Amino acid sequence: MAAAHCFPGTRTPGVPRTPGDSGAHDPGAPGAPAGPSRRALLRSGTGLALGAAATAALSGCGAGASDGVGPDGKVTVELWHGQTDSAAEVLKGLVEEFNRTHPTIRVDPGGGVLADAMLQKITAALASGSFPDIAFVFGSDLANVARSPSVVDLTDMDRSGTVPWKDYWAPAREAVTLNGQLRAVPAVLDSLAVVCNKKLFRAAGLPLPEPGWTWDEFTETARKLTDRGRGTFGTGWPGVGDEDTVWRLWPMVWDLGGDVVAGDGRRIGFADEGVRALETLAGLARDKSVYVDPKPGSEQMYKVFLAGRMGMVATGPWQLPDIRQAKIDYHVVPLPSYSGRPLTISGPDTWTVFDNGPARVEAARTFVSWLSRPAQDVRWDVDAGSLPLSRSTQAMTAWRTHAEDTEGLPVFTKALETARVRPVHPAYPQISQALGQAIVAVLLGRSTPAKALRQCADEANAALIIPR
């Protein structure tokens, strides 16, 4: 997520829409911020084919096989960060400080592309043998990227004392661990909760939801908040079929006892639970209480909310600055569940290190270690819209002040206590693509939950049995 969310790569094609589909339309959203948020830019697709882009060789992608040591003895580290706007400015300041305080290392943050296209560029760079030292890689793509022998194993960093490994939130640790090895360092941490428009709740005569509410209560509340005459929706859901569409469903599946991949590793773990979760979405669609966003990045969905025409939206901390700027009187509550127990999803993203020789590897490790320490992490979190990677960062005065000044932010942080992450699995992109298509089909009334999930299972199971 932030921004932030969280998914680069080939996007699942959007489903063409007609004016009658699920009551969704282009809302116009007068007065809403015109541009997509940082997290919208970073979460608008899902990586689908690590090998597909490998046929394209890049020129000038990185320093390649050079040892990176210049005549002045400095080691140059090339960083592809993919950040935009405020996040890019924050990172620029951090890099400048690192370069000042580490006279034998120079980090160059000029390379790379938007994080949304990072997978393709990294793939092509690995194929050409000219790749950066560090890249911002989405957590959902790490398993595929880490198949390359050029990705550095960072396992010993959890024992080195330079990174507060045991102090990290569990989702941050799990998102960078593959087969017991540390394949990257956490970069961005988030969680999902529901933001409510208090004005619309008051107009509908509804009490604000409280922790422990259920999906049945969510569905009923969305129905009561919907007023087609005024053009207001109870809630929204991304309708492109990308990872932004999919990751919102996993807490529902997990709460019902399912999992992304079954224990045997050869089939999906949500054949039944996925149907139940999709039935909840089908209910929202039947009530015409859900705005189905036809564009990648959830930009339109958020515009509807920011324009005061949506009662509830499931989102992360990256959206709070825009909500405050739009002067929405809002309330944040944990995600609903079927069981009444707290459960959410976190979509951590990563700093992945590549092997361009011992000197550059050591310098890159030094930088990502420095960047993850609380003093630097808190600057990134406060100014770029992420959650603290560790409890040490959470305890810092700067974060506590920021949390006290930002309505609802502590709800997102507390949600990390019960957050889960998607598996670091090479077949995850194919599973996500298949489930994304099922979700869109149900939201648009083009398939029943059972039929959509059967097709999803056929495609996802086929991906799981391919040797990797």
C-alpha positions in Angstrom: 0.0 0.0 0.0 0.5 3.7 1.2 0.5 4.6 -0.5 0.3 2.2 0.4 -1.4 -1.0 -0.7 -0.9 -3.0 -1.4 1.4 -4.1 -6.7 3.2 -3.6 -9.9 3.2 -5.6 -13.1 0.8 -6.3 -15.9 -2.7 -5.1 -15.0 -5.7 -7.4 -15.3 -7.7 -5.8 -18.0 -10.6 -3.8 -16.8 -14.1 -5.1 -17.6 -16.0 -2.8 -19.9 -18.8 -1.1 -18.1 -22.4 -0.2 -19.1 -24.4 2.5 -17.4 -26.5 -0.1 -15.5 -23.6 -2.1 -14.0 -24.2 -2.4 -10.3 -25.4 1.2 -10.2 -21.9 2.5 -10.7 -21.2 5.5 -12.8 -18.5 8.2 -13.2 -19.5 10.4 -10.3 -17.7 13.5 -11.4 -16.8 14.1 -7.7 -16.8 17.9 -7.7 -14.4 19.3 -5.2 -12.4 16.1 -4.7 -8.6 16.1 -5.2 -7.9 15.6 -8.9 -4.8 13.3 -8.8 -4.4 9.8 -7.5 -2.9 9.3 -4.0 0.5 8.0 -3.5 -0.9 4.6 -2.6 -3.2 4.6 -5.6 -0.2 4.9 -7.8 1.7 2.2 -5.9 -1.2 -0.3 -5.8 -2.8 -0.2 -9.2 -1.7 -3.5 -10.6 -0.5 -7.0 -9.8 2.7 -8.7 -11.0 1.9 -11.5 -13.4 4.9 -12.6 -15.4 8.4 -12.2 -14.2 9.7 -13.9 -17.3 7.5 -12.0 -19.8 9.5 -8.8 -19.6 12.8 -10.5 -19.6 13.1 -10.3 -23.4 13.5 -6.6 -23.2 17.1 -5.5 -22.6 17.5 -2.2 -20.9 20.3 0.3 -21.7 21.7 2.3 -18.9 19.7 0.5 -16.2 22.4 0.3 -13.6 26.1 0.2 -13.0 26.1 -3.5 -13.9 29.2 -5.4 -13.0 31.2 -2.4 -11.8 32.3 -2.7 -8.2 31.0 0.8 -7.7 34.2 2.1 -6.1 35.2 5.5 -7.5 38.6 7.2 -7.6 37.7 8.9 -4.3 37.1 5.6 -2.6 33.4 6.0 -2.4 31.0 3.1 -3.2 28.1 4.2 -5.3 24.7 2.5 -4.6 22.0 2.8 -7.2 18.5 3.0 -5.8 15.3 2.5 -7.7 12.6 3.7 -5.4 9.5 4.3 -7.5 8.0 6.9 -5.1 6.1 10.0 -6.1 5.3 13.4 -4.7 5.7 13.8 -0.9 7.1 10.3 -0.5 9.8 11.0 -3.1 10.7 14.2 -1.3 11.0 12.5 2.1 13.2 9.8 0.6 15.4 12.4 -1.1 16.0 14.1 2.3 16.8 10.8 3.9 19.3 9.9 1.2 21.0 13.2 1.4 21.4 12.8 5.2 22.8 9.3 4.7 25.3 10.5 2.2 26.4 13.3 4.5 26.9 10.9 7.5 28.4 8.0 5.5 31.4 9.5 3.7 32.5 6.3 2.0 29.1 5.6 0.4 27.0 7.5 -2.1 23.4 6.5 -2.7 22.1 7.6 -6.1 18.3 7.7 -6.0 17.8 8.8 -9.6 17.1 5.5 -11.4 14.0 3.4 -11.8 10.4 4.1 -12.7 7.1 4.4 -10.8 6.7 1.5 -8.4 3.7 0.4 -10.5 6.1 -0.6 -13.3 9.0 -1.7 -11.2 8.5 -5.4 -11.7 8.9 -5.2 -15.5 11.9 -3.0 -15.3 13.6 -5.2 -12.7 12.9 -8.3 -14.7 14.4 -6.8 -17.8 17.3 -5.5 -15.9 18.1 -8.9 -14.4 17.8 -10.5 -17.9 20.3 -7.9 -19.3 22.7 -8.2 -16.3 22.5 -4.5 -15.6 20.4 -4.0 -12.4 20.3 -1.6 -9.5 21.7 -2.3 -6.0 18.4 -1.7 -4.3 14.8 -1.6 -5.6 11.4 -1.0 -4.1 9.6 -4.3 -4.7 6.0 -4.9 -3.8 5.5 -7.7 -1.3 3.3 -9.6 -3.7 6.1 -9.8 -6.2 9.0 -10.6 -3.9 8.7 -14.4 -4.3 9.1 -14.1 -8.0 11.9 -11.6 -7.9 13.7 -13.6 -5.3 14.0 -16.6 -7.6 16.9 -14.7 -9.3 20.3 -15.7 -7.9 21.2 -11.9 -8.1 18.9 -11.2 -5.1 20.9 -11.0 -1.9 20.1 -13.3 1.1 19.8 -10.9 4.0 19.1 -13.6 6.7 22.0 -12.7 8.8 20.7 -9.1 9.2 18.0 -10.3 11.7 20.9 -11.3 14.1 23.2 -8.4 13.4 21.6 -5.9 15.8 21.6 -3.2 13.1 17.9 -3.8 12.2 15.3 -4.1 15.0 14.1 -7.4 13.6 12.3 -8.9 16.6 10.8 -5.4 17.2 9.2 -5.3 13.8 5.5 -5.9 13.6 4.8 -9.6 12.6 3.4 -8.6 9.1 6.6 -6.7 8.3 8.7 -9.8 9.2 6.5 -12.3 7.4 6.3 -10.3 4.2 10.0 -10.5 3.6 10.6 -14.1 4.7 10.7 -16.9 2.1 11.4 -20.5 3.1 12.9 -19.3 6.3 15.2 -16.8 4.6 15.2 -13.0 4.8 15.0 -11.9 1.1 14.4 -8.2 1.6 14.0 -5.5 4.2 10.5 -4.0 5.0 9.9 -0.6 3.4 6.2 0.3 3.8 3.7 -1.0 6.3 -0.1 -0.5 6.3 -3.4 -2.1 7.3 -7.0 -1.9 6.2 -9.8 -0.4 8.3 -13.1 1.3 7.5 -13.5 5.1 7.3 -17.0 6.4 7.8 -18.5 9.7 6.8 -20.2 11.0 10.0 -22.4 13.4 8.1 -24.0 10.7 6.0 -24.5 8.5 9.1 -26.3 11.3 10.9 -28.4 12.0 7.8 -29.4 8.3 7.7 -30.1 8.2 11.4 -27.5 5.5 11.9 -25.1 5.0 14.8 -21.4 4.8 14.0 -20.1 1.2 13.9 -18.0 0.0 16.7 -15.2 -2.6 16.9 -16.5 -6.2 16.7 -19.2 -5.5 14.1 -20.0 -8.1 11.5 -20.2 -8.2 7.7 -23.9 -8.6 7.9 -24.1 -5.4 9.8 -21.8 -3.8 7.3 -24.0 -4.9 4.4 -27.2 -3.6 6.2 -25.5 -0.3 7.0 -24.4 0.1 3.4 -28.0 -0.5 2.2 -29.4 2.2 4.6 -26.7 4.7 3.7 -27.5 4.4 -0.1 -29.7 7.1 -1.6 -29.9 6.8 -5.3 -31.9 10.0 -5.5 -29.0 11.9 -4.0 -26.3 9.9 -5.7 -24.9 8.5 -2.5 -23.5 5.0 -2.0 -23.1 2.9 1.1 -19.6 1.8 0.2 -17.2 1.1 -2.6 -15.0 -1.7 -4.0 -12.3 -1.6 -6.7 -13.7 -3.3 -9.9 -10.7 -3.7 -12.1 -9.7 -7.2 -11.0 -6.2 -6.1 -9.9 -4.5 -6.6 -6.5 -6.3 -3.7 -5.1 -9.5 -5.5 -5.8 -8.3 -8.8 -4.3 -6.4 -8.0 -1.2 -9.6 -6.6 0.5 -11.2 -10.1 0.3 -8.5 -12.0 2.1 -9.4 -10.9 5.7 -12.9 -12.3 4.9 -11.5 -15.6 3.7 -9.1 -15.9 6.7 -11.9 -15.1 9.2 -14.0 -17.9 7.7 -11.1 -20.3 8.2 -9.7 -20.4 4.7 -6.2 -19.5 3.4 -4.7 -18.4 0.1 -2.9 -21.7 -0.5 -4.0 -25.0 1.1 -1.6 -26.9 3.4 -0.5 -29.3 0.6 0.6 -26.4 -1.5 -1.1 -27.8 -4.6 -4.5 -26.1 -4.5 -6.2 -23.0 -3.2 -7.3 -22.9 0.4 -10.5 -20.9 -0.1 -12.7 -23.0 -2.3 -15.6 -22.8 0.2 -14.7 -19.8 2.2 -14.3 -17.7 -1.0 -17.8 -18.5 -2.0 -19.1 -17.2 1.3 -17.0 -14.0 1.1 -18.2 -13.4 -2.5 -21.8 -13.9 -1.3 -21.3 -10.8 0.9 -20.2 -8.8 -2.2 -23.1 -10.2 -4.2 -25.5 -8.9 -1.5 -23.9 -5.4 -1.8 -24.3 -5.6 -5.5 -28.0 -6.7 -5.3 -28.7 -3.8 -3.0 -26.9 -1.4 -5.4 -25.2 0.0 -2.3 -21.6 -0.5 -3.6 -19.8 1.8 -6.0 -17.7 -0.4 -8.3 -14.7 1.5 -9.4 -14.0 0.9 -13.1 -10.5 2.4 -13.0 -7.2 1.1 -11.7 -5.9 2.5 -8.4 -9.3 3.1 -6.8 -9.0 6.7 -7.8 -12.7 7.1 -8.6 -13.9 5.3 -5.5 -11.9 7.7 -3.3 -13.2 10.7 -5.3 -16.8 9.6 -4.5 -15.9 9.3 -0.8 -14.0 12.6 -0.7 -16.9 14.4 -2.4 -19.2 13.3 0.5 -21.1 10.8 -1.6 -20.0 7.5 0.1 -20.8 6.4 3.6 -18.0 3.9 4.2 -14.8 3.0 2.5 -12.2 0.3 3.4 -8.8 1.9 3.1 -5.5 2.4 4.8 -3.6 5.2 6.6 -2.3 6.5 3.2 -5.8 8.0 2.5 -6.2 10.0 5.7 -4.3 13.1 4.5 -6.7 13.4 1.5 -9.7 12.8 3.7 -8.6 15.5 6.1 -7.8 17.9 3.3 -11.4 17.4 1.9 -12.7 18.3 5.4 -14.7 15.1 5.8 -15.9 14.6 9.3 -14.8 11.0 9.7 -14.7 8.0 12.0 -12.3 5.0 11.7 -13.4 1.5 12.8 -11.7 -1.9 12.4 -12.8 -4.1 9.5 -16.0 -6.1 10.2 -15.7 -9.8 10.4 -18.0 -12.9 10.4 -16.8 -14.0 13.8 -16.7 -10.7 15.7 -12.9 -11.2 16.2 -10.5 -8.5 15.0 -8.7 -9.4 11.8 -7.3 -7.3 9.0 -4.6 -7.5 6.2 -1.4 -5.7 5.9 0.4 -5.3 2.6 4.0 -4.5 3.3 6.4 -3.6 0.5 10.1 -4.1 0.5 13.6 -2.9 -0.2 15.2 -5.7 -2.2 19.0 -5.8 -2.5 20.8 -7.1 -5.6 24.3 -8.5 -6.0 26.6 -6.2 -7.9 29.7 -7.3 -6.1 30.8 -7.4 -2.4 31.5 -3.7 -2.0 28.2 -2.6 -3.4 26.3 -5.3 -1.5 27.8 -4.2 1.8 27.1 -0.5 1.0 23.5 -1.4 0.0 23.0 -3.4 3.2 24.3 -0.5 5.2 21.8 1.9 3.6 18.7 -0.3 4.0 19.6 -1.1 7.6 20.0 2.6 8.4 16.8 3.5 6.6 14.8 1.0 8.7 16.0 2.2 12.1 13.3 4.1 14.1 14.9 7.6 13.7 14.6 7.3 9.9 11.5 5.2 9.8 9.5 7.7 11.8 10.3 10.4 9.3 9.2 8.2 6.4 6.0 7.2 8.3 4.9 10.6 9.4 5.6 12.5 6.1 4.9 9.8 3.6 1.7 8.1 5.0 3.0 4.7 6.3 2.7 2.9 9.6 5.7 2.4 11.9 7.7 -0.7 11.0 8.5 -1.5 14.6 7.2 -0.9 18.1 10.3 1.2 18.7 9.2 3.6 16.0 5.7 3.6 17.4 7.1 4.6 20.8 8.9 7.7 19.4 7.6 11.1 20.4 7.3 12.2 16.8 5.0 9.2 16.0 3.0 9.6 19.2 2.4 13.2 18.4 1.4 12.5 14.8 -1.0 9.7 16.0 -2.6 12.0 18.5 -3.1 14.7 15.9 -4.5 12.4 13.3 -8.0 11.2 13.9 -8.3 7.4 13.5 -4.6 6.7 12.9 -4.2 4.6 16.1 -6.9 2.3 14.8 -4.7 1.4 11.8 -1.7 0.8 14.0 -3.6 -1.3 16.5 -4.9 -3.4 13.7 -1.3 -4.6 13.1 -1.7 -6.7 16.2 -4.1 -9.0 14.3 -3.0 -8.4 10.7 -2.1 -11.1 8.3 -0.2 -11.0 5.1 -0.5 -12.7 1.7 1.9 -15.6 1.4 5.3 -15.0 -0.2 4.6 -17.5 -2.9 5.6 -17.5 -6.6 2.1 -18.5 -7.8 0.4 -15.7 -5.9 0.1 -13.3 -8.9 -1.8 -16.0 -10.8 -4.1 -16.7 -7.8 -4.7 -13.0 -7.5 -5.5 -12.6 -11.1 -8.0 -15.5 -11.1 -9.7 -14.2 -7.9 -9.8 -10.7 -9.2 -11.8 -11.8 -12.2 -14.2 -13.7 -9.9 -14.7 -10.6 -7.7 -15.5 -8.4 -10.7 -17.9 -10.9 -12.2 -19.8 -11.0 -8.9 -19.8 -7.3 -8.3 -21.1 -6.7 -11.8 -23.8 -9.4 -11.5 -22.3 -11.4 -14.3 -21.7 -14.6 -12.3 -22.9 -16.3 -9.1 -20.4 -16.6 -6.3 -20.2 -20.4 -6.6 -19.7 -20.3 -10.4 -17.1 -17.5 -10.2 -15.1 -19.3 -7.5 -15.1 -22.5 -9.5 -13.5 -20.8 -12.4 -11.1 -19.1 -10.1 -10.1 -22.4 -8.5 -9.5 -24.0 -11.9 -7.1 -21.3 -13.0 -5.4 -20.9 -9.6 -5.0 -24.6 -9.0 -3.4 -24.9 -12.5 -0.8 -22.3 -11.5 -0.1 -24.1 -8.2 0.8 -27.4 -9.8 3.4 -25.9 -12.1 6.8 -26.9 -10.8 8.7 -23.8 -9.5 
